[in-house]
């Protein structure tokens, strides 16, 4: 008799729990959003590039149109498939479910506008991490009214996005982590759903750790085995040797103390457009640059480190711009330029 009473109490508890979490995320929704977002992130280096759209405004609006069409298309397809599944199960859309979907759509719209804004206001480094955090927020909010596992994984995805910025990952690493988290993590999550069953915290923890390992191991393997290295047929030559034979594929050593002229094209409405400003910068340490046919391939090697693509390892910042008046020199604008190789300390004067 006591055993039967305990079973009845457990059944009542399960019914109450199901009433609190009465939403259901469909498996196809996670697959659609994961594959769509992950695929766009993975292909972002090859579509709508600066070579295809040299004008910044044209490139920005091209990305805005592409992202709007992609997000809208995924949302409409998800809505259509979900409606079909609900009709097959003779279910109706609950008010809360519709509101949760609106929150997800709003978060995706924020991602589209944020990506568009970075073309004009900077901050492109945070784009991939921002998309990861926004998707994680959407899953977490859905999990508050749906399956408990969505809460756990949503919080993990948010943590991954924050960690991408906290650890200052290289651009390529950011891309691989983001595409794996969404493109692999969300379809994997769809297979782990247990339709709102109550699980012990230890079980949820094991599920979350297993999901996290499956998501992070592929980017780690890519970082370990796909990182660019110096080609075996590319000899290392001095800058003087390169000038004598610039056409061959070779790694050119730029010695410390070498002066590199930097040319800036002035545009805008404050200063006269068309003027070209040139100022010299002196290398603080030797730098190896891969050249092919007299043009840089984008691979560099600094201070005996690994070969890296320049957009992965170089950071350029202008921390300060001030205007002042000096009695002897007159009015002048003073600025500071910070050019740094990631992973190396900034030398002190």
SULKA-V924006 format. One record per residue. N is the residue number from 0. RES is the residue in one small letter. OMEGA is omega as a letter, one per 20 degrees, with the letter a starting at -180 (999 if undefined). Layout:
n	res	omega
N	RES	OMEGA
N	RES	OMEGA
//
This chain:
n	res	omega
0	x	r
1	x	r
2	x	r
3	x	r
4	x	r
5	x	r
6	x	r
7	x	r
8	x	r
9	x	r
10	x	r
11	x	r
12	x	r
13	x	r
14	x	r
15	x	r
16	x	r
17	x	r
18	x	r
19	x	a
20	x	a
21	x	r
22	x	r
23	x	r
24	x	a
25	x	a
26	x	a
27	x	r
28	x	r
29	x	r
30	x	a
31	x	a
32	x	a
33	x	a
34	x	a
35	x	a
36	x	r
37	x	r
38	x	r
39	x	r
40	x	a
41	x	a
42	x	a
43	x	r
44	x	a
45	x	a
46	x	r
47	x	a
48	x	r
49	x	r
50	x	a
51	x	r
52	x	a
53	x	a
54	x	a
55	x	a
56	x	r
57	x	r
58	x	r
59	x	a
60	x	r
61	x	r
62	x	r
63	x	r
64	x	a
65	x	a
66	x	r
67	x	r
68	x	a
69	x	a
70	x	r
71	x	r
72	x	r
73	x	a
74	x	a
75	x	r
76	x	r
77	x	r
78	x	a
79	x	a
80	x	r
81	x	r
82	x	r
83	x	a
84	x	a
85	x	r
86	x	r
87	x	r
88	x	a
89	x	r
90	x	r
91	x	r
92	x	r
93	x	r
94	x	a
95	x	a
96	x	r
97	x	a
98	x	r
99	x	r
100	x	r
101	x	r
102	x	r
103	x	r
104	x	r
105	x	r
106	x	r
107	x	r
108	x	r
109	x	r
110	x	r
111	x	a
112	x	r
113	x	r
114	x	r
115	x	a
116	x	a
117	x	r
118	x	a
119	x	a
120	x	r
121	x	r
122	x	a
123	x	a
124	x	a
125	x	a
126	x	a
127	x	a
128	x	r
129	x	r
130	x	r
131	x	a
132	x	a
133	x	r
134	x	r
135	x	r
136	x	r
137	x	r
138	x	a
139	x	r
140	x	r
141	x	a
142	x	r
143	x	a
144	x	a
145	x	a
146	x	a
147	x	a
148	x	r
149	x	r
150	x	a
151	x	a
152	x	r
153	x	r
154	x	r
155	x	r
156	x	r
157	x	r
158	x	r
159	x	r
160	x	r
161	x	r
162	x	r
163	x	r
164	x	a
165	x	a
166	x	r
167	x	r
168	x	r
169	x	a
170	x	a
171	x	r
172	x	r
173	x	a
174	x	a
175	x	r
176	x	a
177	x	a
178	x	r
179	x	a
180	x	a
181	x	a
182	x	r
183	x	a
184	x	a
185	x	r
186	x	r
187	x	r
188	x	r
189	x	r
190	x	a
191	x	a
192	x	a
193	x	r
194	x	r
195	x	r
196	x	r
197	x	r
198	x	r
199	x	a
200	x	r
201	x	r
202	x	r
203	x	r
204	x	r
205	x	r
206	x	a
207	x	r
208	x	r
209	x	r
210	x	a
211	x	r
212	x	r
213	x	a
214	x	a
215	x	a
216	x	r
217	x	r
218	x	r
219	x	r
220	x	r
221	x	r
222	x	a
223	x	a
224	x	a
225	x	r
226	x	a
227	x	r
228	x	a
229	x	r
230	x	a
231	x	a
232	x	a
233	x	r
234	x	r
235	x	a
236	x	r
237	x	a
238	x	r
239	x	r
240	x	r
241	x	a
242	x	r
243	x	a
244	x	a
245	x	a
246	x	a
247	x	r
248	x	a
249	x	r
250	x	a
251	x	r
252	x	r
253	x	a
254	x	r
255	x	a
256	x	r
257	x	a
258	x	r
259	x	r
260	x	r
261	x	a
262	x	r
263	x	r
264	x	a
265	x	r
266	x	a
267	x	a
268	x	r
269	x	r
270	x	a
271	x	a
272	x	r
273	x	r
274	x	r
275	x	a
276	x	r
277	x	r
278	x	a
279	x	r
280	x	a
281	x	r
282	x	r
283	x	a
284	x	r
285	x	a
286	x	r
287	x	a
288	x	r
289	x	a
290	x	r
291	x	a
292	x	r
293	x	a
294	x	r
295	x	r
296	x	a
297	x	r
298	x	r
299	x	r
300	x	a
301	x	r
302	x	r
303	x	a
304	x	r
305	x	r
306	x	a
307	x	r
308	x	a
309	x	a
310	x	r
311	x	a
312	x	a
313	x	r
314	x	r
315	x	a
316	x	r
317	x	a
318	x	a
319	x	r
320	x	a
321	x	r
322	x	a
323	x	r
324	x	r
325	x	a
326	x	a
327	x	a
328	x	a
329	x	a
330	x	r
331	x	r
332	x	a
333	x	a
334	x	r
335	x	a
336	x	r
337	x	r
338	x	a
339	x	r
340	x	a
341	x	r
342	x	r
343	x	r
344	x	r
345	x	a
346	x	r
347	x	a
348	x	999
//
